[in-house]
Amino acid sequence: MRLPLPPTCSAPAASRDLPALSMGTAVVCMAIILSVLACMSCHRQEPPPRPYVAFVVNHLGSSVAVVDLADAKIVATIPVAPLPEKAIRRPDHQEIYVVSQSGKISVVDFPALTVAHIVDIGPSAGDLVFSPDGNHAYVLDPPSGEVVFLDCNSLKETGRVHLVPNLSHLAITPDGKTLIASDPAGDRLFFIAAEAQNALGAVEVGKAPRDLAVSLDSSVVFVADTGDEKISAAQVASRTIIAHIETGSRPGGLVLKPDGGELFVLGNQSPTIAIVDASHDYVEQVLPTGKDPAAAAFKRDSSVMYVSTKGDGFVTAFDVANRAVLSTVHVGVGPQALALTPDERFLVAADSASGALAVVRSSPLSLITVVPVGANPVDVLIAGWQWHEEGR
């Protein structure tokens, strides 16, 4: 592109004998050219998201919307078993397991984007976790009070451990050896041997324990005592209580920082997050947030935490080391689930109230677009796969 020049710097005639410019005129010309180039650079837009695929679980729509983030459009809507609640990627495989409250697991293949198998768990299906190698899955059947063991290669049930009805959450230690289930009615945690498929014992915690988080070394499990203003920490090997940690408000979700050093406790309908030292079991600080924090996502280096608040429709980015707000953006009505793209340049928020997926630039936070996805989206997963047009 040819840059416009002022009259005193007009383009020379086509001649071998070019007129000489004075030093002052040349300086003015160069300043104008640099100014134009700088302006062009300022208005150059950042590259759009890569064609990562976001899987959005529509609870009332009984479907999974597959969104190409580069074009911000739905490329497929996959019918799944009624009342799906969450999507989990099977480790080292291009499969998504969609857990439905109706008691079924829908196994979605990528890139086919079809339900390849449906596994019947029972009257209901709750939490699902995988073994580290992805060869086994463990699923809660809450009404029956059972943990169901699945062979993921054959998709056959290999066993069940019966505990008590109405179990809430399920976790697995990072070493893959121990399963932990929370029992809100009995105020306790159950421990199960993953390989032997037998109950190891239980420990009493606080009131109405639900969400779980396990330390990276598999030694400690933290549980949100939703009937109290505290969380409990228990040793996995001995199944004994280490500490009850007062948080100042009733806890909701638990999110362990990627480096394992701190646990972030989302307030249950409270505009706060308590930061717990995971090694010394005490609250370091309580941060104010928006209304009713629902989900959190971290950068891999633990430097930034993103929090969605479904009570006011915002997403906030926190500088973790300095405990400071970096930026905030309004994304909708009730953002319930968050996911970062693998390159960490973009963030998506599933809005259960508006039926949409917000696509957000991560630094600083800014809303790019909103994609309608279905009825009551409650979970979103970005597995790292990209959408390609070849052969479609």
N, C-alpha and C positions, 0 to 999 in steps of 0.2 A: 504494500500500500504506500502511495506517495504522500508524504506529509506536506500540508500547505505551508508556504513560506510567506513572511510579510513582504510588502513591496520593496523594502530596502534589501531584501535577500532573494529576489526573484531568480528563477532558474536561468542559467546562462544560455545564450544562443548556441546552436550546434556549430562550434568552431574550435579549432585547435588552440586559439589564443584566448584563454579565459581571462576575464577582467579580474584584477586583484581586489579583494575586500579589505577594508580597513580593519585593524585589530578590534576596535569597538563594535563594528557591525558584525564581525564574526562571532564575538562573544555573545551578542544579543541573539543571533541566529541559533547558536548552540544551546542557549538557555531555553529558547522557545521549543526546540526539538526535544530536549530532555523533559520539559514540562509536559508536552503532548504524550511522550512515551510513558511517563509516570502515571498520567491520567488513565491511559489505556490499561496499564498494569493494575491500577486500583479497581477498575471495573471488570477485570477478568474474573469470571466465576470459577469457584473451586470445582473440581471434578465431581460428578454425581456419585451416588453409592454404586459400588460394584453390583453385579447381578446376583447378590446373595438371595437365598430363598428363606422367607419367614413363614413358619407354620403357625397359624392362628386358630386356636380352639374355640369354636362357637358352641357354648353350652346349650342354649335353647334352640339353636339351629341344627344341632346334631351333625356338625360338619367341621372340617378343617379347611380354612381358606389358605391357599398357597400364594404368597405375594412375591413377585419379582421386585426387589427394592430399587433396582436401577431405573425401571420404567414406572415404578409405583403403581403396579396394576396386578389384579388377580389373574394368575395363569391357570388355576384349577380350584375347584371346590369339591372336596372329597367327602361323600357321605360316610359317616362312621356310626358306631352303636350309639343309641340314645343317651343324652345327657353327658357328653364328654367333659372332663374336668382338667386334664393336663396332658401334655405331650413330652415324652422323654426319648432322647436319642439312645439307641443301643450302641455301646462302645465298639469302635472298630468295624461298624457295619453301616450301610446306608439304609437304615430302617428307623422309623419313628413308631414308638408304642404309644397309642392314645388310650388313656384310661377313662372308662365311662362309669358313671354312677349306677348305671343299669346292670353292672356286673360283667362287662365284657371288655376285652382288650382288642383294639383294632390295630393291626400291624400294617403300616403304610410303607411301601417301597419307594425309593428314589433311584433313578429319575422317572420311573413309571407313573408315580403319583396315583397309585391305586391301592386299595386295601387288599393285600395278598392273603391275609389270614385273619380270622376272628377267634379269639380264645375265650371260652366261657369260664368265668371264675366262680360265680355263685350269685346270690341275691344282689350283691353290690360289689364294687371294686373301689378301693381307696388308693393309698399311696403305692407306688411301684419303685423299686430300686434294682439296679443291675449289679452283678459281680463285676470286679474290675476288668475282667477279660471279655465281658459281654456274653458269655456262654450261658449264664443263668439269670433268671429274673425272680424277684420275690414280691408278692402282691398281698395287700391286706384285703380280706373280705370282712368288713367291719361288723355287719349284723351277726354273722356266724362266729365272730371272734377268732378267725383263723388267719394264719400266714400261709399262703399258697406258694409252692416251689415249682418253677417252670424250667424245662430245658429249652433254651431259645433256638437251638438248631433243629430239634424235632417238633418244637411247640407242643410238647406233651407235659402234662402235670406229673411231677415225680414225688410229690408228698405234700402233707399239710401238718401244721402244728396248731393244735387247738389251745387257745388261751382263755379269754373272756369276751363276751359280746361288746360291741361298740368301741373297738380300738380306734385310735385317731390318726396317728402318724407313724411312719416306718422310716428307719435309717439303717445304713450299713457302715461299718467301720471301713476306712480307706484300705486296710489290708484285706478286706473281704471275708473276714473270719466270723464276725458277730453281727447279728441283726438286733435292732432295738425297736420296740413298739411301745407307744404311750397309751395309757389307760386313764382317760379323764375321770370316769366314774369311780375308779378304785384308787386314784391319786398315786399311781405307781408306774414304773417302767418294767417291761419284760425284756429278758435277754435270751437270744436263740442262737445256737450254733449253726452257721450257714451250711457247712459240709455235712455234719452229722444229722441235721434236721431234727434237733431236739431242744426243748426248753432248758435253759441253764439256771434260771432263777429270776427273782424280781427284787426291786428296791422301792421303798416308799419315798415320794418326793413331796412337792407342794400340791396345792389344790388345782384340780382340773388341768393336768399336764397335757400339752399338745405338741407344738412344733419342736423339732430336734435339730441339733447340730453336733457333729463329732469332730474332735481335734484331729489335726493332720497325722499325728503319730498313733491314732486309734486308741489312746489311753483314757480319754475323758469324753463323756457325753453331756451336753447342756440341754435343758428342757425348759420351755416356757410354761410357767405355772400360771395359767390364765385366770385362775380364781384368786390369785394373790398378786401383790405388787413385787414380784421377785421371779428369779429363775433359779434353778437348781443345777448343780454339777455333781455327777456321779462317776466313780472310777469303773471302767468297763471290766477289767480283769477280776476285781474283787466284788463288784456289784454293791458298792457302798457309797454313801453320800460323802462328798468332799466339802461342799459349801452350799449355803442358801444365800443368794446375792440379791439385796434389795435394789430395785430399779426405779422406784419412785412413781411408777404407773403400771397398770396391768400389761404384761407383755403380749405381743402378737407374734410376728415372724422373727426368726433368728437367722442372721447372715454372718458367716465367718469370713473374715478378710482373707484374700488369697494366700497371704504369707502365714496365716494361722495365728498371728499374734494378738488379734483383738476380735471380739464378738460384738456385732451390732444388733441391738434389741429394738425392734420397731414397736412403738407404743400401740396398744390395741384401742383404737378410737381416741387416741391421745396424741397431741401434736409434738411428740418427742421421740428421740432415739437415744438410748443409753449405750455408752461405749464401755465394754467390759474387758479388762485385761485378762486374756484367756489363760495366762500362765499363773497369775496370782489371785484370780477370782475376786476382783473388786471393780466397782464402777469408777472409771477414770473421769468421765464427764457425761453430762446429759445435754444433747443438742436440741434446740427448738427446730421444728420442721413445719410444714404445712399441716392441714387438717387430715388426720387419719392416714398415716403412712402405710402403704400397701405392699410395696416391693422395693428391692434395692439390687443394684448391679455394680460390680467393681471393675476398674481397669485391672489388667493382669499384674501390673507392678504395684497394686494397692494404693496408688497415688490419688485416685479420684473415685468417689462413690456417687452413684446416681440414685435418687429416691423419687418414687412416684407417690403422690398423695391423692387418694381417690375422693377425699372429702371436698377438695377445692379444684381439682383438675390440673395440678402443676407437676412438673418434673424439676428437681433441683440438683445441681452438681456441687459436691462438697470437696474441698481440699482436705484430704484426710489428715495429713501431718499437721497442718495449721488450724484445723477445725474451723475452716472459714467457707462461706458460700462463694462459689465461683460465678455461678449464673443460675438463672431460673427462667422457665418458659411455661406458658399455659398451653396445654396440649388437648384439652377436651373437658369432659364432664366428670368421668370417674375412672382414670387410668389405674388398672389393677395389676398388670404384669409388664415387665421390662425385659429387654434383651439388647445387648451390644453386638454390632457386627464384628466379625473376627479381626478386622483391621482397626477397630475401636474408633472409627471416624464418625459413625452414625449410631443412633439409638432408636429403638422402636418401643412404643407403648400401646398396649391393647386396652381400649376403653370399653369397659363392660356396660356402661350406661348408654353410650352413643352408638355402639356397634361399629366402631371404626378403629383403624390402626394409624397412629401418628408416627411419622418419620421425622426424626430430629437430628440436626447436626450436633455433634457431641461437644465441640469446643470452639467458641462458646456456644451454649445451648441456643438453638434457633429452630423454629418449626419450618420444615420444608413443605410437607403436604400431609393430607389426611386421606386415607383410603377406606371407604366403607367395606366391611368384611363379612358381616352377618349378625345374627341375633345373639347378644350377650357373650362377647369374646372374653374369656377368663384367663387364658394363658397364651404365651407366644414363645416360640423356639426358633433360634437361628443356628442351624447345625454346622454351618461353615461351607455348605455346598452352594454352587452357583448355577443359575439358570442359563442354559444354552439353547439357541434356536435350531441348531443343526438337527435335521430329521424330525422336526415337529411341525 
